[in-house]
Amino acid sequence: MRNRIGAGILFFTAVFLCNAQKIKKEDVIGFWKLKEAGFYEEGKKVVKDFDDCRLMRNYSIREDGFAVYNRIEGSSGNCTPTEPRLSFWKITENRIQFYVGDQVLEESVVTLNKDKTITLSSYIPENIKVAGDTLAEKVINTVHYDILEKQY
């Protein structure tokens, strides 16, 4: 029985690795504007309701290894840009890491979509336990996603 379970796990791991996309530097370089964002709850995609201000959020991922993330807050007619986040970036397997020094600011799984957009999804290598607070544990382990559309 254990051998069958082990073989099954090995099989699914091999299938996953074969289906994982190879991300290249050229796939992520550019100016990317937020198109859609949300999270997954019980296996279903939940799209966040964004107005024009929040849809102005963007990433500038440069060839020289620098990245700038511009976050816009507020609501239509009252958009407020926050301080741009300047960092370095690198590709690690199927993920992109935004970092400064030894500190990783954001790490996301990159999915290349057929419509020439990319999806950045939360990278959560293993569930995080929060003793005595199931809501906090659920929130911290929720996978969020951003669909970004390349502008140039």
C-alpha positions as CSV (number, residue, x, y, z in Angstrom):
1,M,0.0,0.0,0.0
2,R,2.8,2.5,0.9
3,N,4.5,1.7,-2.4
4,R,1.4,2.6,-4.3
5,I,0.9,5.9,-2.4
6,G,4.6,6.8,-2.9
7,A,4.4,5.9,-6.6
8,G,1.2,8.1,-6.8
9,I,2.9,11.0,-5.2
10,L,6.0,10.6,-7.4
11,F,3.7,10.4,-10.5
12,F,1.8,13.6,-9.7
13,T,5.1,15.4,-8.8
14,A,6.5,14.4,-12.2
15,V,3.3,15.6,-14.0
16,F,3.4,18.9,-12.1
17,L,7.1,19.5,-13.0
18,C,6.5,18.6,-16.7
19,N,3.5,21.1,-16.8
20,A,5.4,23.9,-15.0
21,Q,6.2,26.8,-17.3
22,K,9.7,27.8,-17.9
23,I,9.9,31.5,-17.3
24,K,12.5,33.6,-19.0
25,K,13.7,37.1,-18.3
26,E,12.1,38.2,-21.6
27,D,8.7,37.0,-20.5
28,V,8.5,39.5,-17.6
29,I,10.4,42.5,-18.8
30,G,8.2,45.5,-19.6
31,F,5.6,47.9,-18.2
32,W,2.7,45.9,-16.8
33,K,-0.7,47.4,-15.7
34,L,-3.2,45.6,-13.4
35,K,-6.1,44.1,-15.4
36,E,-7.7,42.0,-12.7
37,A,-7.0,40.9,-9.1
38,G,-8.6,38.6,-6.6
39,F,-8.0,35.4,-4.6
40,Y,-9.0,31.7,-4.5
41,E,-11.5,30.5,-2.0
42,E,-12.3,26.8,-1.8
43,G,-10.8,26.3,-5.2
44,K,-12.9,29.0,-6.8
45,K,-11.6,32.3,-8.3
46,V,-13.1,35.4,-6.5
47,V,-12.5,38.6,-8.5
48,K,-12.0,41.8,-6.5
49,D,-14.1,44.8,-7.5
50,F,-11.6,47.5,-8.5
51,D,-12.3,51.0,-9.8
52,D,-10.2,53.0,-12.2
53,C,-7.8,54.2,-9.5
54,R,-6.7,50.8,-8.3
55,L,-6.6,49.5,-11.9
56,M,-3.8,52.1,-12.4
57,R,-1.5,49.9,-10.3
58,N,1.5,48.8,-12.3
59,Y,4.9,47.1,-12.4
60,S,7.9,48.4,-14.4
61,I,10.2,45.4,-14.7
62,R,13.5,46.5,-16.2
63,E,16.1,44.6,-18.1
64,D,18.8,45.9,-15.8
65,G,17.4,44.0,-12.8
66,F,15.5,46.9,-11.2
67,A,11.7,46.9,-10.7
68,V,9.3,49.6,-9.7
69,Y,5.8,48.9,-8.3
70,N,3.4,51.8,-8.3
71,R,0.3,51.3,-6.0
72,I,-2.6,53.6,-6.4
73,E,-5.3,54.0,-3.7
74,G,-8.5,55.8,-3.5
75,S,-11.6,55.8,-5.6
76,S,-12.5,57.2,-9.0
77,G,-12.0,60.9,-9.0
78,N,-9.8,60.8,-5.9
79,C,-6.8,58.6,-6.9
80,T,-3.7,58.8,-4.6
81,P,-0.4,57.3,-5.6
82,T,1.6,55.8,-2.8
83,E,5.4,55.8,-2.5
84,P,6.8,53.7,-5.5
85,R,8.5,50.5,-4.3
86,L,12.0,50.2,-5.9
87,S,13.6,46.8,-5.8
88,F,15.6,44.3,-7.6
89,W,14.0,41.3,-9.3
90,K,15.0,37.8,-10.4
91,I,13.5,34.6,-11.8
92,T,13.6,31.6,-9.6
93,E,12.1,28.5,-11.2
94,N,8.5,29.5,-12.1
95,R,8.5,32.5,-9.7
96,I,9.6,36.1,-9.7
97,Q,11.2,37.5,-6.6
98,F,11.2,41.2,-5.8
99,Y,13.9,41.9,-3.2
100,V,16.2,44.4,-1.6
101,G,19.4,43.0,-0.1
102,D,18.6,39.8,1.6
103,Q,14.9,40.7,2.2
104,V,12.3,39.3,-0.3
105,L,9.5,41.8,-0.5
106,E,7.3,39.7,-2.8
107,E,7.6,36.3,-4.3
108,S,4.9,35.2,-6.9
109,V,4.3,32.3,-9.1
110,V,4.3,33.6,-12.7
111,T,1.8,32.1,-15.2
112,L,2.1,33.1,-18.9
113,N,-1.4,33.4,-20.3
114,K,-2.5,32.8,-23.9
115,D,-3.9,36.4,-24.1
116,K,-0.4,37.8,-23.6
117,T,-1.1,38.7,-20.0
118,I,0.7,37.3,-17.0
119,T,-0.7,36.2,-13.7
120,L,1.3,36.7,-10.4
121,S,-0.1,34.4,-7.7
122,S,1.0,34.2,-4.0
123,Y,3.8,31.8,-3.5
124,I,3.0,29.9,-0.3
125,P,5.4,26.9,-0.1
126,E,3.7,25.5,3.0
127,N,0.7,26.4,5.1
128,I,1.5,28.7,8.0
129,K,-0.1,27.8,11.4
130,V,-1.5,30.6,13.6
131,A,-2.3,29.1,17.1
132,G,-5.7,30.0,18.3
133,D,-6.8,32.2,15.4
134,T,-8.3,30.3,12.5
135,L,-9.4,33.4,10.7
136,A,-5.8,34.8,10.7
137,E,-4.5,31.4,9.5
138,K,-7.1,31.3,6.7
139,V,-6.1,34.9,5.5
140,I,-2.4,34.3,5.7
141,N,-2.7,31.1,3.6
142,T,-5.1,32.5,1.0
143,V,-3.6,32.6,-2.5
144,H,-4.1,36.0,-4.1
145,Y,-3.5,36.8,-7.8
146,D,-3.0,39.8,-10.1
147,I,-3.5,39.6,-13.8
148,L,-1.2,42.1,-15.5
149,E,-1.4,43.3,-19.1
150,K,1.7,44.4,-20.9
151,Q,1.6,48.0,-22.0
152,Y,5.0,48.0,-23.7
